[in-house]
Amino acid sequence: MSDRRVIVTGGAGALGNSVRDYFVEMGDRVAVIDVSDEILDNVFPEKHDRHLYLACDLTDRVSCGMAAEAVASAWGGIDVLCNIAGGFMMGEKVHETTDQTWNFLFELNTRSVMHMVSAAVPAMLGSANNEGCGKIVNVAAKAGLDGGALMGPYSASKAAVHRLTESMAQELRDEGINVNCVMPSIMDTPRNRSDMPSADYLKWPKTDDIAKVVGFLASDDAGVVHGAAVPVTGLS
């Protein structure tokens, strides 16, 4: 029972919910962040007073600052930040990519990380309970390792998360904060099964298994790990 103060963005989504469940089972206090109260109420109709459920626009710096401040004020600091929120879109060639597609992917996948670390890191550094054990775990993607046809903007947005993770790891390691990321392939979610009914989803990594990797990177056992990008691809 570790009683860490944990933020999970995108906590109402498939992976975010699994990550949230992991930390709850570990005995941590979890602040679940998603885009609206309505979504949070639908996914978490019964709320435990040990945890927080916060609506936040991750593409808005002020909104992220208010969410992080609410967590730090309620619990006296922040120990773990899991940037799980993200989005996927494909179908356009690079030279045909619209501003709408580009902005959607970079806002949700990349700017959300920038905004949350900007809001949470100061609270981590000033945390009374931190004692050099702050953890940040981002979600990059296997697709960010190389470009694929009709996936240029998505791959670029996730590659940016990878690079930001490496930069933050170098900047914060001497401050007692570990920064790492996971790189999932196609995850076994109801949405992905519906979108790809003929695929062999038994090869896809399950969100509960990815959550365990996130949990490891947020643990004391990963105290010597900085800037790692861990593939979590199942058999795919």
For each residue, the residues with C-beta under 8 A, 3 or more apart:
1: 26 27
2: 26 27 28
3: 27 28 29
4: 23 26 28 29 79 80 218
5: 28 29 31 71 75 76 77 78 79 80 127 129
6: 23 28 29 30 31 79 80 81 82 218
7: 30 31 33 67 68 71 78 80 81 82 116 120
8: 11 16 19 20 23 30 31 32 33 82 84
9: 16 33 34 56 58 82 83 84 85 112 116
10: 13 15 16 33 34 58 84 85 86
11: 8 16 17 19 20 30 32 33 34 40 84
12: 16 17 32 34 39 40 42 43 44
13: 10 16 17 34 84 85
14: 17 18 187 189 190 191 207
15: 10 18 19 84 139 184 187 189 207 210 211
16: 8 9 10 11 12 13 19 20 32 34 82 84 85
17: 11 12 13 14 20 21 43 207
18: 14 15 21 22 207 208 210 211
19: 8 11 15 16 22 23 82 84 210 211 214 215
20: 8 11 16 17 23 24 30 32
21: 17 18 24 25 208 211
22: 18 19 25 26 208 211 212 214 215
23: 4 6 8 19 20 26 28 30 80 215 218
24: 20 21 27 28 30 51
25: 21 22
26: 1 2 4 22 23 215
27: 1 2 3 24
28: 2 3 4 5 6 23 24 80
29: 3 4 5 6 50 51 52 75
30: 6 7 8 11 20 23 24 51 52
31: 5 6 7 8 51 52 53 54 67 70 71
32: 8 11 12 16 20 40 44 51 52 53 54
33: 7 8 9 10 11 54 55 56 58 67 85
34: 9 10 11 12 13 16 39 40 43 55 56 85
35: 39 55 56 57 58
36: 39 40 55
37: 40 41 53 55
38: 41 42
39: 12 34 35 36 42 43
40: 11 12 32 34 36 37 43 44 53 54 55
41: 37 38 44 45
42: 12 38 39 45
43: 12 17 34 39 40
44: 12 32 40 41 47 53
45: 41 42
46:
47: 44 51 53
48: 51
49:
50: 29
51: 24 29 30 31 32 47 48
52: 29 30 31 32 70 71 74
53: 31 32 37 40 44 47
54: 31 32 33 40 67 70 71
55: 33 34 35 36 37 40
56: 9 33 34 35 63 64 66 67
57: 35 60 63 64
58: 9 10 33 35 63 64 85 108 111 112 115 116
59: 107 108 111 112 115
60: 57 63 64 115
61: 64 65 115 118 119
62: 65 66
63: 56 57 58 60 66 67
64: 56 57 58 60 61 67 68 112 115 116 118 119
65: 61 62 68 69 115 118 119
66: 56 62 63 69 70
67: 7 31 33 54 56 63 64 70 71 119
68: 7 64 65 71 72 78 116 119 120 123
69: 65 66 72 73 119 123
70: 31 52 54 66 67 73 74
71: 5 7 31 52 54 67 68 74 75 78 123
72: 68 69 75 76 77 78 123 127
73: 69 70
74: 52 70 71
75: 5 29 71 72 78
76: 5 72 127 128 129
77: 5 72 123 124 126 127 128 129 130
78: 5 7 68 71 72 75 81 120 123 124 127 134
79: 4 5 6 124 127 129 130 133 134 135
80: 4 5 6 7 23 28 134 135 136 137 218
81: 6 7 78 116 117 120 124 135 136 137
82: 6 7 8 9 16 19 136 137 214 218
83: 9 112 113 116 117 136 137 138 139 161
84: 8 9 10 11 13 15 16 19 139 214
85: 9 10 13 16 33 34 58 108 112
86: 10 108 109 112 139 158
87: 104 105 108 109
88: 154
89: 101 104 105 153 154
90: 150 151 154
91: 150
92: 96 97 98 101 150 152 153
93: 96 97 149 150 152
94: 97 152 153
95:
96: 92 93
97: 92 93 94 101 102 152 153
98: 92 101 102
99: 102 103
100: 103 104
101: 89 92 97 98 104 105 153
102: 97 98 99 105 106 153
103: 99 100 106 107
104: 87 89 100 101 107 108
105: 87 89 101 102 108 109 110 153 154 156 157
106: 102 103 109 110 111 153 156 157 160
107: 59 103 104 110 111 112
108: 58 59 85 86 87 104 105 111 112
109: 86 87 105 106 112 113 154 157 158 160 161
110: 105 106 107 113 114 157 160 161 164
111: 58 59 106 107 108 114 115
112: 9 58 59 64 83 85 86 107 108 109 115 116
113: 83 109 110 116 117 138 161 164
114: 110 111 117 118 164
115: 58 59 60 61 64 65 111 112 118 119
116: 7 9 58 64 68 81 83 112 113 119 120
117: 81 83 113 114 120 121 136 168
118: 61 64 65 114 115 121
119: 61 64 65 67 68 69 115 116 122 123
120: 7 68 78 81 116 117 123 124 136
121: 117 118 124 125 134 136 172 177
122: 119 125 126
123: 68 69 71 72 77 78 119 120 126 127
124: 77 78 79 81 120 121 127 130 134 177
125: 121 122 130 134 175 177
126: 77 122 123
127: 5 72 76 77 78 79 123 124 130 134
128: 76 77
129: 5 76 77 79
130: 77 79 124 125 127 133 134 176
131: 176
132: 176
133: 79 130 176 220 223
134: 78 79 80 121 124 125 127 130 172 175 176 177 178
135: 79 80 81 177 178 179 217 218 219 222
136: 80 81 82 83 117 120 121 168 172 177 178 179 180
137: 80 81 82 83 179 180 181 182 214 217 218
138: 83 113 161 164 165 179 180 181 182
139: 15 83 84 86 161 181 182 184
140: 144 158 159 161 162 165 181 182 183 229
141: 144 154 155 158 161 183 184 185
142: 145 183 184 185 231 233
143: 146 148 151 154 155 158 185
144: 140 141 155 156 157 158 159 160 161 162 183
145: 142 159 162 183
146: 143 155
147: 151 152 155 156
148: 143 151 152 155
149: 93
150: 90 91 92 93
151: 90 143 147 148 154 155
152: 92 93 94 97 147 148 155 156
153: 89 92 94 97 101 102 105 106 156 157
154: 88 89 90 105 109 141 143 151 157 158
155: 141 143 144 146 147 148 151 152 158 159
156: 105 106 144 147 152 153 159 160
157: 105 106 109 110 144 153 154 160 161
158: 86 109 140 141 143 144 154 155 161 162 183
159: 140 144 145 155 156 162 163
160: 106 109 110 144 156 157 163 164
161: 83 109 110 113 138 139 140 141 144 157 158 164 165 181
162: 140 144 145 158 159 165 166 181 183 229
163: 159 160 166 167
164: 110 113 114 138 160 161 167 168
165: 138 140 161 162 168 169 179 180 181 227 229
166: 162 163 169 170 227 229
167: 163 164 170 171
168: 117 136 164 165 171 172 179
169: 165 166 172 173 178 179 180 226 227
170: 166 167 173 226 227
171: 167 168 175
172: 121 134 136 168 169 175 176 177 178 179
173: 169 170 177 178 179 226
174:
175: 125 134 171 172
176: 130 131 132 133 134 172
177: 121 124 125 134 135 136 172 173
178: 134 135 136 169 172 173 217 222 223 225 226
179: 135 136 137 138 165 168 169 172 173 226 227
180: 136 137 138 165 169 217 222 225 226 227 228 229 230
181: 137 138 139 140 161 162 165 228 229 230
182: 137 138 139 140 210 213 214 217 229 230 231 232
183: 140 141 142 144 145 158 162 229 230 231 232 233
184: 15 139 141 142 187 205 210 232 233
185: 141 142 143 204 205 231 232 233 234 236
186: 192 196 199 204 236
187: 14 15 184 192 204 205 206 207 210
188: 192 193 201 204 205 206 207 234
189: 14 15 192 193 207
190: 14 193 194
191: 14 194 195
192: 186 187 188 189 195 196 199 201 204
193: 188 189 190 196 197 199 201
194: 190 191 197
195: 191 192
196: 186 192 193 199 201
197: 193 194
198:
199: 186 192 193 196 204
200: 203
201: 188 192 193 196 204
202: 235
203: 200 234 235 236
204: 185 186 187 188 192 199 201 234 236
205: 184 185 187 188 209 210 232 233 234 236
206: 187 188 209 210 234
207: 14 15 17 18 187 188 189 210 211
208: 18 21 22 211 212
209: 205 206 212 213 232 234
210: 15 18 19 182 184 187 205 206 207 213 214 232
211: 15 18 19 21 22 207 208 214 215
212: 22 208 209 215 216
213: 182 209 210 216 217 230 232
214: 19 22 82 84 137 182 210 211 217 218
215: 19 22 23 26 211 212 218 219
216: 212 213 219 221 222
217: 135 137 178 180 182 213 214 222 225 228 230
218: 4 6 23 80 82 135 137 214 215 222
219: 135 215 216 222
220: 133 223
221: 216
222: 135 178 180 216 217 218 219 225
223: 133 178 220
224:
225: 178 180 217 222 228
226: 169 170 173 178 179 180
227: 165 166 169 170 179 180
228: 180 181 217 225
229: 140 162 165 166 180 181 182 183
230: 180 181 182 183 213 217
231: 142 182 183 185
232: 182 183 184 185 205 209 210 213
233: 142 183 184 185 205 236
234: 185 188 203 204 205 206 209
235: 202 203
236: 185 186 203 204 205 233
